[in-house]
Amino acid sequence: MSSSPVPSWIAKRTHRFDSSGIRKVFDLASSLKNPVNLSIGQPDFDVPDPIKEACIQAIQNGKNAYSPTQGIAPLLKSLQTSIDKQYGHSDRQVFISSGTSGGLVLTMLSLIDPGDEVILFDPYFVMYPPLVELVGGVPVLIDTYPDFRIDVEKVRAAITSKTKLVLFNSPANPTGVMASPEEMKALAELCREKGVALLSDELYSLFTFDGPMRSPAEFNDQTLVIDGFSKTHAMTGWRVGYVHGPAAIIQTMLKVQQFSFVCAPQPAQWGAIAAMDYDMSQHRRDYTAKRDKIVDGLKDYYEFTKPGGAFYLFAKAPWGTATEFVHYAIQNELLIIPGNIFSKRDTHFRISFAASEETLDRGIEILRRIATRPS
């Protein structure tokens, strides 16, 4: 009779972080019969039909084997042409990663040695600190409350001889805040001055509401950029991201990808070619309207910074801790995410407005009702 593996066999690196707190929220809400779900971090529309058809056609045409590690040539050519047009850098290559999460993992494995420090902005995407810790790095958090802006002088003060990387995300998850061009320029120039790598996570680049998307790579040609099709084209399960930056770094990441992910799914890459040509402007307008609906519906009840992109709003709990408030919201059939999953603070909560009009209306009604502490 076999026994369970001895717990001491588990690698010590996995002890440095816990399972995603988002999963714990879902476990807490598992008994709800018809919850109002404003927690999901993925689009509420389906993959557009032309993209589906391109993927199906690829499968039927036998495009089911491994692709080259760097990605299929037509997708690489299309992306490289777009990137060259946008930046005009003489040394900027692109490759296809297995989702943007895969791109983040490869970046950490390729750049961070044990003891290296990585500067992150709090609030942060839930994966950032664990990925740094997984490779032996040290997360260094810079608090951005209450307005979630980038203070470059705080970054300057946080840089030490051990700083290897600054990880930047705009439009941001969980706040929805977009950094201004001035903030990006100052951060990019500081990283160049200090010889620190800069990674810009731009997964929500298509969903910007009050102006065009800008990137710190415009101001620092050594900036690494991660983007993909998951959030913009509802292809979260397809696992197609891409990374572009200086050739030496990209070639190192490809070497690591060969011995880890191997490649992104080939049929999905053919779908991504169709995605590049698909007009998503109506979806952007739809999400702008949803942003305006949630902002107008809650501005008299909650404190928050108006989101400029992505599909999140990060509001301050009107009473108690955010954890207490979220538990009460769940008791009232509303699923939202406590901010301490994304932060060292337990003061805010995340709303996803990637939801139907009906769901948003129901969510706004509940949030207005529970804004006053229960007696």
MOKANOR-V702480 format. One record per run of one state. SS is the DSSP state (hx for helix, st for strand, lp for the rest). FROM is the first residue (numbers start at 1). TO is the last residue. If there is no record, write none. Layout:
ss=SS from=FROM to=TO
ss=SS from=FROM to=TO
This chain:
ss=lp from=1 to=6
ss=hx from=7 to=9
ss=lp from=10 to=11
ss=hx from=12 to=16
ss=lp from=17 to=20
ss=hx from=21 to=28
ss=lp from=29 to=35
ss=st from=36 to=37
ss=lp from=38 to=48
ss=hx from=49 to=60
ss=lp from=61 to=72
ss=hx from=73 to=87
ss=lp from=88 to=92
ss=st from=93 to=97
ss=lp from=98 to=98
ss=hx from=99 to=111
ss=lp from=112 to=116
ss=st from=117 to=122
ss=lp from=123 to=126
ss=hx from=127 to=134
ss=lp from=135 to=137
ss=st from=138 to=143
ss=lp from=144 to=151
ss=hx from=152 to=158
ss=lp from=159 to=162
ss=st from=163 to=169
ss=lp from=170 to=180
ss=hx from=181 to=194
ss=lp from=195 to=196
ss=st from=197 to=201
ss=lp from=202 to=207
ss=st from=208 to=208
ss=lp from=209 to=215
ss=hx from=216 to=218
ss=lp from=219 to=223
ss=st from=224 to=228
ss=lp from=229 to=240
ss=st from=241 to=245
ss=lp from=246 to=246
ss=hx from=247 to=258
ss=lp from=259 to=265
ss=hx from=266 to=277
ss=lp from=278 to=280
ss=hx from=281 to=298
ss=lp from=299 to=303
ss=st from=304 to=304
ss=lp from=305 to=308
ss=st from=309 to=309
ss=lp from=310 to=311
ss=st from=312 to=316
ss=lp from=317 to=321
ss=hx from=322 to=331
ss=lp from=332 to=333
ss=st from=334 to=335
ss=lp from=336 to=336
ss=st from=337 to=338
ss=hx from=339 to=341
ss=lp from=342 to=347
ss=st from=348 to=352
ss=lp from=353 to=356
ss=hx from=357 to=369
ss=lp from=370 to=375
